[in-house]
């Protein structure tokens, strides 16, 4: 939507992924094919840092964040790396669905090269209900925003809140709204055009 041709890579097949897809180890694919791309966007597994992962099981999840950043730095290509609040990232911006008019609270951290210093807006969900506007339990069925993870809502409501119509519930719990990457893509189109 911002002007890039999107190519996805994951070690697991993604039958509902709407763009060109390669089933492969993302770091190996990057090392072999990075020169074919103008911009690389990576979302390493976040379970190790996620607040909803039980402390007792965090050690079971791989820590691929720094290896991903290191691999991308070696390419000397522009990049974006996304992860959850709590991930050990520096010089990041935070994006939330409410910055884009979405009815979903989904904070995600993004580091970029070159650095994007400012997010497009501030969050707009504080003080909306007794649970911060969240709608993840039966006590707040009419709160204005949902979190999707742990949501009690029908999948149609979660898809509408994130503006994603091709995923199942498990995929939605790990997804970021496409409006985040649309905004980031628009910033990088300008950066790439200015750098000729």
C-alpha positions as CSV (number, residue, x, y, z in Angstrom):
1,X,0.0,0.0,0.0
2,X,3.0,2.3,0.5
3,X,4.7,1.4,-2.8
4,X,6.7,-1.7,-1.9
5,X,6.4,-5.2,-3.3
6,X,6.1,-7.4,-0.2
7,X,7.8,-10.7,0.2
8,X,7.3,-12.8,3.4
9,X,9.7,-15.3,5.0
10,X,9.0,-17.6,7.9
11,X,10.2,-21.0,8.9
12,X,6.6,-22.2,9.1
13,X,4.2,-22.3,6.1
14,X,1.7,-19.5,6.2
15,X,-1.2,-20.6,4.0
16,X,-3.2,-17.4,4.5
17,X,-0.3,-15.0,3.9
18,X,-1.6,-12.6,1.1
19,X,1.8,-11.9,-0.6
20,X,4.7,-13.8,-2.1
21,X,6.0,-16.2,0.6
22,X,9.1,-18.3,1.1
23,X,9.3,-21.0,3.8
24,X,12.8,-20.6,5.1
25,X,14.9,-19.6,8.1
26,X,14.6,-15.8,8.0
27,X,18.2,-15.2,9.0
28,X,19.5,-17.6,6.4
29,X,17.2,-16.1,3.8
30,X,18.4,-12.6,4.7
31,X,22.1,-13.5,4.4
32,X,21.5,-15.0,0.9
33,X,19.0,-12.6,-0.6
34,X,19.3,-9.3,1.2
35,X,20.8,-7.6,-1.9
36,X,17.4,-8.2,-3.8
37,X,15.5,-5.9,-1.4
38,X,15.4,-2.1,-0.8
39,X,14.1,-2.4,2.7
40,X,14.0,-5.3,5.2
41,X,11.3,-5.6,7.9
42,X,11.9,-8.2,10.7
43,X,9.7,-9.3,13.5
44,X,11.7,-11.8,15.6
45,X,9.8,-14.1,18.0
46,X,8.6,-12.0,20.9
47,X,7.6,-14.6,23.5
48,X,10.8,-14.3,25.4
49,X,10.0,-10.6,26.2
50,X,6.2,-10.7,26.1
51,X,4.4,-9.7,29.4
52,X,1.9,-12.5,28.8
53,X,4.5,-15.2,28.6
54,X,4.8,-17.0,32.0
55,X,8.1,-16.3,33.6
56,X,8.7,-20.0,34.1
57,X,8.5,-20.6,30.3
58,X,10.5,-17.6,29.0
59,X,13.7,-19.6,28.9
60,X,12.0,-22.1,26.4
61,X,11.7,-19.4,23.8
62,X,14.5,-18.4,21.5
63,X,16.2,-15.0,21.8
64,X,16.5,-14.0,18.1
65,X,16.2,-10.2,18.6
66,X,19.9,-9.3,18.8
67,X,21.0,-11.9,16.2
68,X,18.4,-10.4,13.8
69,X,19.6,-6.8,14.4
70,X,23.2,-8.0,13.9
71,X,22.3,-9.8,10.7
72,X,20.5,-6.7,9.3
73,X,23.4,-4.4,10.2
74,X,25.7,-6.6,8.1
75,X,23.6,-6.1,5.1
76,X,24.0,-2.3,5.2
77,X,20.4,-2.1,3.9
78,X,17.6,0.1,5.5
79,X,15.6,-1.9,8.0
80,X,12.8,-2.1,10.5
81,X,12.8,-4.4,13.5
82,X,9.6,-4.9,15.5
83,X,9.1,-6.4,18.9
84,X,7.0,-6.1,22.1
85,X,7.3,-3.7,25.1
86,X,9.9,-5.1,27.4
87,X,12.2,-6.2,24.6
88,X,15.8,-4.9,25.0
89,X,15.8,-2.4,22.2
90,X,17.3,1.1,22.0
91,X,16.3,4.2,20.1
92,X,12.8,2.8,19.3
93,X,9.5,4.4,18.5
94,X,6.2,3.0,19.9
95,X,3.2,2.5,17.7
96,X,-0.3,1.8,18.9
97,X,-3.5,1.1,17.1
98,X,-5.2,4.2,18.6
99,X,-2.6,6.4,16.8
100,X,-4.2,5.3,13.5
101,X,-7.8,5.4,14.5
102,X,-8.1,1.7,15.2
103,X,-10.1,0.2,18.0
104,X,-7.2,-2.0,19.2
105,X,-4.6,-1.4,21.9
106,X,-1.4,-3.0,20.6
107,X,1.8,-1.3,21.6
108,X,4.8,-2.4,19.5
109,X,8.4,-1.1,19.5
110,X,10.2,-0.4,16.2
111,X,13.9,0.3,15.6
112,X,14.8,1.6,12.2
113,X,17.9,2.2,10.1
114,X,18.1,5.1,9.4
115,X,16.4,6.1,12.6
116,X,12.8,7.4,12.6
117,X,12.6,9.6,15.6
118,X,8.9,10.3,16.0
119,X,5.7,8.3,15.9
120,X,2.8,9.8,14.0
121,X,0.7,10.6,17.1
122,X,0.2,9.8,20.8
123,X,-1.9,6.9,22.1
124,X,-5.5,7.8,22.5
125,X,-6.9,5.1,24.9
126,X,-6.1,6.2,28.4
127,X,-9.0,6.8,30.8
128,X,-11.5,5.2,28.5
129,X,-12.7,2.6,31.0
130,X,-11.7,1.1,34.3
131,X,-9.3,-1.2,32.6
132,X,-7.6,1.4,30.4
133,X,-10.1,0.9,27.5
134,X,-9.2,-2.7,27.2
135,X,-11.8,-5.3,26.4
136,X,-10.2,-8.6,27.3
137,X,-12.8,-9.9,29.8
138,X,-16.5,-10.3,30.4
139,X,-16.6,-7.2,32.7
140,X,-16.0,-4.8,29.9
141,X,-17.9,-6.0,26.8
142,X,-18.6,-2.5,25.6
143,X,-15.2,-0.8,26.2
144,X,-14.2,1.2,23.2
145,X,-10.9,-0.7,22.5
146,X,-9.8,-4.3,22.6
147,X,-6.4,-6.0,22.9
148,X,-7.2,-9.1,20.8
149,X,-4.8,-11.3,22.8
150,X,-7.0,-13.1,25.3
151,X,-10.1,-11.4,23.8
152,X,-13.5,-12.8,24.4
153,X,-14.8,-11.2,21.3
154,X,-15.9,-12.9,18.1
155,X,-13.1,-13.1,15.6
156,X,-14.9,-10.8,13.3
157,X,-14.6,-8.0,15.9
158,X,-10.9,-8.7,16.4
159,X,-10.3,-8.7,12.6
160,X,-12.2,-5.4,12.2
161,X,-10.3,-3.8,15.1
162,X,-7.0,-4.6,13.5
163,X,-8.2,-4.2,9.9
164,X,-6.9,-7.7,9.0
165,X,-9.3,-10.0,7.3
166,X,-7.1,-13.0,6.3
167,X,-5.9,-14.3,9.6
168,X,-7.3,-16.8,12.1
169,X,-7.4,-16.0,15.9
170,X,-4.0,-17.5,16.7
171,X,-2.4,-15.5,13.9
172,X,-4.1,-12.3,15.0
173,X,-2.7,-12.6,18.5
174,X,0.8,-12.3,17.1
175,X,0.1,-9.8,14.3
176,X,0.6,-6.1,14.0
177,X,-2.0,-4.0,12.2
178,X,-1.1,-3.3,8.6
179,X,-1.5,0.4,9.2
180,X,1.7,0.3,11.3
181,X,3.8,-1.0,8.4
182,X,1.9,1.3,6.0
183,X,3.0,4.3,8.0
184,X,6.6,3.0,8.3
185,X,6.6,2.1,4.6
186,X,5.6,5.7,3.7
187,X,8.5,7.0,5.8
188,X,10.9,4.8,4.1
189,X,9.6,5.6,0.6
190,X,10.5,9.2,1.4
191,X,13.9,8.3,2.8
192,X,14.8,6.1,-0.2
193,X,13.6,8.8,-2.7
194,X,15.6,11.5,-0.9
195,X,18.7,9.3,-0.9
196,X,18.3,8.7,-4.6
